[in-house]
Amino acid sequence: MKYLTLIMMAMLFISCGKDTALWPKQEVTIQKIAPAVEEEYSYELRGNSCTTGVHSSESFFKICDRLLDHGENNDCAEEKRKELFEASKCAGEFI
């Protein structure tokens, strides 16, 4: 019984890589993917009597950093900037 099991295991390993009923060959297809297109991110938010001014960046991470910068945003629309920061799923916490 041991020998029969050993022979079957050997046959299984020997047949690896060949097109068999156990492991038929699979066709591999190569997908063509278009290169990523740059995006321009921008925002301008208004408070009661102020505006953040227009801020733009080609990087999502940079625009998230700009939302955090109180001085660059004229200390304006903090609650709206926080909402945009969280809705955009920017990394980190709005401080």
N, C-alpha and C positions, 0 to 999 in steps of 0.2 A: 504494500500500500504506500509506503514511504517513497519507494522508487517511482511508482506511477505518478505521484504528486510532483516529485522532483523533475521527471521527464516533461510533464505538462507545463511546469513553470519555465523550464528551459526553452520549450517550444514557444511559449508566450513571449519571452524576452528576445529570442532569435527573430521572431517575426515582427518585432517593433520597427516602425518606419516604413513598412511595406503596406501597400493598399490591400487591406483585408476587410472582411465583413465586420470584424470587431472595431477597426479604426479606419474608416474610409478617408481618403484624402479630401481635404477641404480646399476649395478655391479661395484664393486671397485676392481681394479687389483693392486697388489703390484709389483713394478718394482725392479729388482735386479740391483744394481749399483756396479761396481767394485771400489775398493778404488783408490784414486788418486795415480799416480806414480810420484815420485820425479823426477825433471828435473835438469840438470846441465846447468846453463847459463854461457856463457863465450864469451870473445871478445879479440881481439888484433888488434889494428889499427896502421897504419904507416903514418907518415907525410913525409915531404921532406927529412929530415935527422935524423928522430927520430922514436921511437916506444913507444907505451903505455905500452908494456909488456903484458903478458897474465894475464887476470883477470877472475876469475870464482867465482860463488856462486850458492848455491842451492835455493836461494830466488830471485824472480824477482825484488822485491823492493830493495834488497841489491845491485843487479847488476846495477839498475838505479842510486842508490846513488854513486856507484863507477864511473859511467860515469861522474858524476858531479865533482868529486874530481880531481882538476887540478894537485896537487902535486903527488898524487898516479899514475897519468897518465903521469908523467914526462913533464907536460905542452906541450903535444904533441897532434896533430891531433884534435884540438878543434872543428873544423868545422865538421869533420867526426863523432866525439862523439855526437855532437848536432844533426846531421842527424839521427844517430842510436837511440838516446834518444827520438826524436819526432816520428820516424817511429815505435818504439816499444810501443808508447803510454804510456810512463812513466808518473807518476803523477807529477804535478808541472811544473816549467819552467827551462830550461837550462840556468844557470847563469854562 
